[in-house]
């Protein structure tokens, strides 16, 4: 977890103690709508490096696989890599940019998109 975030310990921890630690969750996965603030709801180990979305989102693995494979996406286990706020439209926007080959411009454009995107517009509709 730490290697992915920052080398600056004081951005989350104090000099007096490692816990409680603070974490700006919005930089990596924005909480919106019904997302809980209880870490253990999503994180399945004590160092918070593993998480799951399947605990709350009632996606069937076969349906998720089918939806991704038909779009040519075969690596779909890390939900937040594309669904950073949990919104399927957000992932579609990023995936379309990637398919059009807007690679080097993509990083700046993504940041701009997230600023404009704000809160999730609607709840994902595949939780049936």
PyMOL CGO cylinders between C-alpha atoms (Angstrom):
from pymol import cmd
from pymol.cgo import CYLINDER

trace = [
    CYLINDER, 0.00, 0.00, 0.00, 2.61, 2.53, 1.02, 0.3, 1, 1, 1, 1, 1, 1,
    CYLINDER, 2.61, 2.53, 1.02, 4.69, 2.20, -2.13, 0.3, 1, 1, 1, 1, 1, 1,
    CYLINDER, 4.69, 2.20, -2.13, 1.68, 3.13, -4.22, 0.3, 1, 1, 1, 1, 1, 1,
    CYLINDER, 1.68, 3.13, -4.22, 0.85, 6.27, -2.25, 0.3, 1, 1, 1, 1, 1, 1,
    CYLINDER, 0.85, 6.27, -2.25, 3.76, 8.30, -0.93, 0.3, 1, 1, 1, 1, 1, 1,
    CYLINDER, 3.76, 8.30, -0.93, 7.16, 8.16, 0.70, 0.3, 1, 1, 1, 1, 1, 1,
    CYLINDER, 7.16, 8.16, 0.70, 6.16, 11.00, 3.03, 0.3, 1, 1, 1, 1, 1, 1,
    CYLINDER, 6.16, 11.00, 3.03, 5.03, 9.21, 6.22, 0.3, 1, 1, 1, 1, 1, 1,
    CYLINDER, 5.03, 9.21, 6.22, 3.77, 12.43, 7.81, 0.3, 1, 1, 1, 1, 1, 1,
    CYLINDER, 3.77, 12.43, 7.81, 1.13, 12.80, 5.10, 0.3, 1, 1, 1, 1, 1, 1,
    CYLINDER, 1.13, 12.80, 5.10, -0.87, 10.13, 6.99, 0.3, 1, 1, 1, 1, 1, 1,
    CYLINDER, -0.87, 10.13, 6.99, 0.95, 9.44, 10.28, 0.3, 1, 1, 1, 1, 1, 1,
    CYLINDER, 0.95, 9.44, 10.28, 2.08, 11.66, 13.16, 0.3, 1, 1, 1, 1, 1, 1,
    CYLINDER, 2.08, 11.66, 13.16, 5.57, 11.64, 14.63, 0.3, 1, 1, 1, 1, 1, 1,
    CYLINDER, 5.57, 11.64, 14.63, 4.15, 10.44, 17.96, 0.3, 1, 1, 1, 1, 1, 1,
    CYLINDER, 4.15, 10.44, 17.96, 2.32, 7.37, 16.70, 0.3, 1, 1, 1, 1, 1, 1,
    CYLINDER, 2.32, 7.37, 16.70, 1.58, 5.30, 13.60, 0.3, 1, 1, 1, 1, 1, 1,
    CYLINDER, 1.58, 5.30, 13.60, -2.08, 5.08, 14.57, 0.3, 1, 1, 1, 1, 1, 1,
    CYLINDER, -2.08, 5.08, 14.57, -4.52, 6.55, 14.16, 0.3, 1, 1, 1, 1, 1, 1,
    CYLINDER, -4.52, 6.55, 14.16, -3.45, 7.35, 10.62, 0.3, 1, 1, 1, 1, 1, 1,
    CYLINDER, -3.45, 7.35, 10.62, -5.24, 9.75, 8.32, 0.3, 1, 1, 1, 1, 1, 1,
    CYLINDER, -5.24, 9.75, 8.32, -5.76, 9.06, 4.66, 0.3, 1, 1, 1, 1, 1, 1,
    CYLINDER, -5.76, 9.06, 4.66, -7.17, 11.28, 1.93, 0.3, 1, 1, 1, 1, 1, 1,
    CYLINDER, -7.17, 11.28, 1.93, -9.36, 8.64, 0.37, 0.3, 1, 1, 1, 1, 1, 1,
    CYLINDER, -9.36, 8.64, 0.37, -10.65, 11.02, -2.34, 0.3, 1, 1, 1, 1, 1, 1,
    CYLINDER, -10.65, 11.02, -2.34, -7.28, 10.95, -4.07, 0.3, 1, 1, 1, 1, 1, 1,
    CYLINDER, -7.28, 10.95, -4.07, -7.62, 7.23, -4.76, 0.3, 1, 1, 1, 1, 1, 1,
    CYLINDER, -7.62, 7.23, -4.76, -11.27, 6.26, -4.39, 0.3, 1, 1, 1, 1, 1, 1,
    CYLINDER, -11.27, 6.26, -4.39, -13.88, 8.93, -3.81, 0.3, 1, 1, 1, 1, 1, 1,
    CYLINDER, -13.88, 8.93, -3.81, -16.61, 8.04, -1.32, 0.3, 1, 1, 1, 1, 1, 1,
    CYLINDER, -16.61, 8.04, -1.32, -20.05, 8.91, -2.59, 0.3, 1, 1, 1, 1, 1, 1,
    CYLINDER, -20.05, 8.91, -2.59, -23.63, 7.89, -2.13, 0.3, 1, 1, 1, 1, 1, 1,
    CYLINDER, -23.63, 7.89, -2.13, -23.85, 4.79, 0.02, 0.3, 1, 1, 1, 1, 1, 1,
    CYLINDER, -23.85, 4.79, 0.02, -20.15, 4.10, 0.44, 0.3, 1, 1, 1, 1, 1, 1,
    CYLINDER, -20.15, 4.10, 0.44, -19.30, 3.47, 4.06, 0.3, 1, 1, 1, 1, 1, 1,
    CYLINDER, -19.30, 3.47, 4.06, -16.47, 5.10, 5.96, 0.3, 1, 1, 1, 1, 1, 1,
    CYLINDER, -16.47, 5.10, 5.96, -15.73, 1.91, 7.91, 0.3, 1, 1, 1, 1, 1, 1,
    CYLINDER, -15.73, 1.91, 7.91, -12.39, 0.67, 6.54, 0.3, 1, 1, 1, 1, 1, 1,
    CYLINDER, -12.39, 0.67, 6.54, -13.11, -3.00, 7.30, 0.3, 1, 1, 1, 1, 1, 1,
    CYLINDER, -13.11, -3.00, 7.30, -16.20, -3.01, 5.08, 0.3, 1, 1, 1, 1, 1, 1,
    CYLINDER, -16.20, -3.01, 5.08, -13.99, -2.97, 1.97, 0.3, 1, 1, 1, 1, 1, 1,
    CYLINDER, -13.99, -2.97, 1.97, -10.49, -3.74, 3.21, 0.3, 1, 1, 1, 1, 1, 1,
    CYLINDER, -10.49, -3.74, 3.21, -10.02, -7.40, 3.97, 0.3, 1, 1, 1, 1, 1, 1,
    CYLINDER, -10.02, -7.40, 3.97, -6.65, -7.33, 5.73, 0.3, 1, 1, 1, 1, 1, 1,
    CYLINDER, -6.65, -7.33, 5.73, -5.06, -5.35, 8.54, 0.3, 1, 1, 1, 1, 1, 1,
    CYLINDER, -5.06, -5.35, 8.54, -2.65, -3.29, 6.42, 0.3, 1, 1, 1, 1, 1, 1,
    CYLINDER, -2.65, -3.29, 6.42, -5.44, -2.09, 4.07, 0.3, 1, 1, 1, 1, 1, 1,
    CYLINDER, -5.44, -2.09, 4.07, -3.58, -3.23, 0.95, 0.3, 1, 1, 1, 1, 1, 1,
    CYLINDER, -3.58, -3.23, 0.95, -6.39, -5.57, -0.19, 0.3, 1, 1, 1, 1, 1, 1,
    CYLINDER, -6.39, -5.57, -0.19, -10.00, -4.60, -0.75, 0.3, 1, 1, 1, 1, 1, 1,
    CYLINDER, -10.00, -4.60, -0.75, -13.13, -5.94, -2.36, 0.3, 1, 1, 1, 1, 1, 1,
    CYLINDER, -13.13, -5.94, -2.36, -16.16, -4.30, -3.94, 0.3, 1, 1, 1, 1, 1, 1,
    CYLINDER, -16.16, -4.30, -3.94, -18.16, -7.54, -3.98, 0.3, 1, 1, 1, 1, 1, 1,
    CYLINDER, -18.16, -7.54, -3.98, -19.12, -7.21, -0.30, 0.3, 1, 1, 1, 1, 1, 1,
    CYLINDER, -19.12, -7.21, -0.30, -21.59, -4.43, -1.06, 0.3, 1, 1, 1, 1, 1, 1,
    CYLINDER, -21.59, -4.43, -1.06, -22.06, -4.47, -4.82, 0.3, 1, 1, 1, 1, 1, 1,
    CYLINDER, -22.06, -4.47, -4.82, -24.07, -7.47, -5.84, 0.3, 1, 1, 1, 1, 1, 1,
    CYLINDER, -24.07, -7.47, -5.84, -22.30, -8.04, -9.12, 0.3, 1, 1, 1, 1, 1, 1,
    CYLINDER, -22.30, -8.04, -9.12, -22.24, -11.59, -10.28, 0.3, 1, 1, 1, 1, 1, 1,
    CYLINDER, -22.24, -11.59, -10.28, -18.74, -12.49, -11.42, 0.3, 1, 1, 1, 1, 1, 1,
    CYLINDER, -18.74, -12.49, -11.42, -20.09, -14.00, -14.64, 0.3, 1, 1, 1, 1, 1, 1,
    CYLINDER, -20.09, -14.00, -14.64, -22.05, -10.83, -15.51, 0.3, 1, 1, 1, 1, 1, 1,
    CYLINDER, -22.05, -10.83, -15.51, -19.05, -8.59, -14.80, 0.3, 1, 1, 1, 1, 1, 1,
    CYLINDER, -19.05, -8.59, -14.80, -16.81, -10.87, -16.86, 0.3, 1, 1, 1, 1, 1, 1,
    CYLINDER, -16.81, -10.87, -16.86, -19.26, -10.85, -19.76, 0.3, 1, 1, 1, 1, 1, 1,
    CYLINDER, -19.26, -10.85, -19.76, -19.64, -7.05, -19.74, 0.3, 1, 1, 1, 1, 1, 1,
    CYLINDER, -19.64, -7.05, -19.74, -15.89, -6.47, -19.70, 0.3, 1, 1, 1, 1, 1, 1,
    CYLINDER, -15.89, -6.47, -19.70, -14.89, -9.16, -22.22, 0.3, 1, 1, 1, 1, 1, 1,
    CYLINDER, -14.89, -9.16, -22.22, -17.41, -7.86, -24.78, 0.3, 1, 1, 1, 1, 1, 1,
    CYLINDER, -17.41, -7.86, -24.78, -15.56, -4.52, -24.57, 0.3, 1, 1, 1, 1, 1, 1,
    CYLINDER, -15.56, -4.52, -24.57, -12.19, -6.24, -25.00, 0.3, 1, 1, 1, 1, 1, 1,
    CYLINDER, -12.19, -6.24, -25.00, -11.24, -5.82, -21.33, 0.3, 1, 1, 1, 1, 1, 1,
    CYLINDER, -11.24, -5.82, -21.33, -9.70, -8.96, -19.87, 0.3, 1, 1, 1, 1, 1, 1,
    CYLINDER, -9.70, -8.96, -19.87, -8.10, -7.51, -16.72, 0.3, 1, 1, 1, 1, 1, 1,
    CYLINDER, -8.10, -7.51, -16.72, -11.11, -6.46, -14.65, 0.3, 1, 1, 1, 1, 1, 1,
    CYLINDER, -11.11, -6.46, -14.65, -10.41, -7.70, -11.11, 0.3, 1, 1, 1, 1, 1, 1,
    CYLINDER, -10.41, -7.70, -11.11, -9.13, -4.34, -9.82, 0.3, 1, 1, 1, 1, 1, 1,
    CYLINDER, -9.13, -4.34, -9.82, -12.42, -2.43, -9.93, 0.3, 1, 1, 1, 1, 1, 1,
    CYLINDER, -12.42, -2.43, -9.93, -11.05, 0.93, -8.77, 0.3, 1, 1, 1, 1, 1, 1,
    CYLINDER, -11.05, 0.93, -8.77, -8.40, 1.04, -11.46, 0.3, 1, 1, 1, 1, 1, 1,
    CYLINDER, -8.40, 1.04, -11.46, -11.12, 2.13, -13.88, 0.3, 1, 1, 1, 1, 1, 1,
    CYLINDER, -11.12, 2.13, -13.88, -14.09, 2.81, -11.59, 0.3, 1, 1, 1, 1, 1, 1,
    CYLINDER, -14.09, 2.81, -11.59, -12.36, 5.26, -9.26, 0.3, 1, 1, 1, 1, 1, 1,
    CYLINDER, -12.36, 5.26, -9.26, -15.63, 6.51, -7.84, 0.3, 1, 1, 1, 1, 1, 1,
    CYLINDER, -15.63, 6.51, -7.84, -17.59, 3.34, -8.49, 0.3, 1, 1, 1, 1, 1, 1,
    CYLINDER, -17.59, 3.34, -8.49, -19.41, 4.81, -11.49, 0.3, 1, 1, 1, 1, 1, 1,
    CYLINDER, -19.41, 4.81, -11.49, -19.55, 2.74, -14.67, 0.3, 1, 1, 1, 1, 1, 1,
    CYLINDER, -19.55, 2.74, -14.67, -19.81, 5.86, -16.87, 0.3, 1, 1, 1, 1, 1, 1,
    CYLINDER, -19.81, 5.86, -16.87, -16.51, 7.11, -15.49, 0.3, 1, 1, 1, 1, 1, 1,
    CYLINDER, -16.51, 7.11, -15.49, -14.80, 3.89, -16.59, 0.3, 1, 1, 1, 1, 1, 1,
    CYLINDER, -14.80, 3.89, -16.59, -16.40, 4.06, -20.02, 0.3, 1, 1, 1, 1, 1, 1,
    CYLINDER, -16.40, 4.06, -20.02, -15.00, 7.58, -20.51, 0.3, 1, 1, 1, 1, 1, 1,
    CYLINDER, -15.00, 7.58, -20.51, -11.48, 6.50, -19.55, 0.3, 1, 1, 1, 1, 1, 1,
    CYLINDER, -11.48, 6.50, -19.55, -11.64, 3.27, -21.57, 0.3, 1, 1, 1, 1, 1, 1,
    CYLINDER, -11.64, 3.27, -21.57, -12.78, 5.10, -24.72, 0.3, 1, 1, 1, 1, 1, 1,
    CYLINDER, -12.78, 5.10, -24.72, -9.88, 7.56, -24.39, 0.3, 1, 1, 1, 1, 1, 1,
    CYLINDER, -9.88, 7.56, -24.39, -7.45, 4.69, -23.95, 0.3, 1, 1, 1, 1, 1, 1,
    CYLINDER, -7.45, 4.69, -23.95, -8.81, 2.86, -27.01, 0.3, 1, 1, 1, 1, 1, 1,
    CYLINDER, -8.81, 2.86, -27.01, -8.45, 6.01, -29.12, 0.3, 1, 1, 1, 1, 1, 1,
    CYLINDER, -8.45, 6.01, -29.12, -4.76, 6.03, -28.19, 0.3, 1, 1, 1, 1, 1, 1,
    CYLINDER, -4.76, 6.03, -28.19, -4.72, 9.26, -26.25, 0.3, 1, 1, 1, 1, 1, 1,
    CYLINDER, -4.72, 9.26, -26.25, -2.01, 7.87, -24.00, 0.3, 1, 1, 1, 1, 1, 1,
    CYLINDER, -2.01, 7.87, -24.00, 0.39, 10.74, -23.28, 0.3, 1, 1, 1, 1, 1, 1,
    CYLINDER, 0.39, 10.74, -23.28, -2.34, 13.35, -23.09, 0.3, 1, 1, 1, 1, 1, 1,
    CYLINDER, -2.34, 13.35, -23.09, -4.45, 11.01, -21.02, 0.3, 1, 1, 1, 1, 1, 1,
    CYLINDER, -4.45, 11.01, -21.02, -2.89, 11.80, -17.65, 0.3, 1, 1, 1, 1, 1, 1,
    CYLINDER, -2.89, 11.80, -17.65, -3.65, 15.52, -17.82, 0.3, 1, 1, 1, 1, 1, 1,
    CYLINDER, -3.65, 15.52, -17.82, -7.09, 14.90, -19.28, 0.3, 1, 1, 1, 1, 1, 1,
    CYLINDER, -7.09, 14.90, -19.28, -8.00, 12.40, -16.54, 0.3, 1, 1, 1, 1, 1, 1,
    CYLINDER, -8.00, 12.40, -16.54, -7.12, 14.91, -13.83, 0.3, 1, 1, 1, 1, 1, 1,
    CYLINDER, -7.12, 14.91, -13.83, -9.28, 17.51, -15.56, 0.3, 1, 1, 1, 1, 1, 1,
    CYLINDER, -9.28, 17.51, -15.56, -12.12, 15.01, -15.90, 0.3, 1, 1, 1, 1, 1, 1,
    CYLINDER, -12.12, 15.01, -15.90, -12.02, 14.09, -12.21, 0.3, 1, 1, 1, 1, 1, 1,
    CYLINDER, -12.02, 14.09, -12.21, -12.11, 17.75, -11.19, 0.3, 1, 1, 1, 1, 1, 1,
    CYLINDER, -12.11, 17.75, -11.19, -15.18, 18.32, -13.34, 0.3, 1, 1, 1, 1, 1, 1,
    CYLINDER, -15.18, 18.32, -13.34, -16.76, 15.00, -12.50, 0.3, 1, 1, 1, 1, 1, 1,
    CYLINDER, -16.76, 15.00, -12.50, -17.36, 15.73, -8.82, 0.3, 1, 1, 1, 1, 1, 1,
    CYLINDER, -17.36, 15.73, -8.82, -19.79, 13.39, -7.17, 0.3, 1, 1, 1, 1, 1, 1,
    CYLINDER, -19.79, 13.39, -7.17, -21.20, 10.39, -8.92, 0.3, 1, 1, 1, 1, 1, 1,
    CYLINDER, -21.20, 10.39, -8.92, -24.17, 11.28, -11.10, 0.3, 1, 1, 1, 1, 1, 1,
    CYLINDER, -24.17, 11.28, -11.10, -26.08, 8.08, -10.67, 0.3, 1, 1, 1, 1, 1, 1,
    CYLINDER, -26.08, 8.08, -10.67, -25.72, 4.76, -8.96, 0.3, 1, 1, 1, 1, 1, 1,
    CYLINDER, -25.72, 4.76, -8.96, -24.43, 1.90, -11.06, 0.3, 1, 1, 1, 1, 1, 1,
    CYLINDER, -24.43, 1.90, -11.06, -27.29, -0.12, -12.45, 0.3, 1, 1, 1, 1, 1, 1,
    CYLINDER, -27.29, -0.12, -12.45, -25.75, -3.58, -12.37, 0.3, 1, 1, 1, 1, 1, 1,
    CYLINDER, -25.75, -3.58, -12.37, -26.42, -4.27, -8.69, 0.3, 1, 1, 1, 1, 1, 1,
    CYLINDER, -26.42, -4.27, -8.69, -29.53, -6.31, -9.39, 0.3, 1, 1, 1, 1, 1, 1,
]
cmd.load_cgo(trace, "trace")
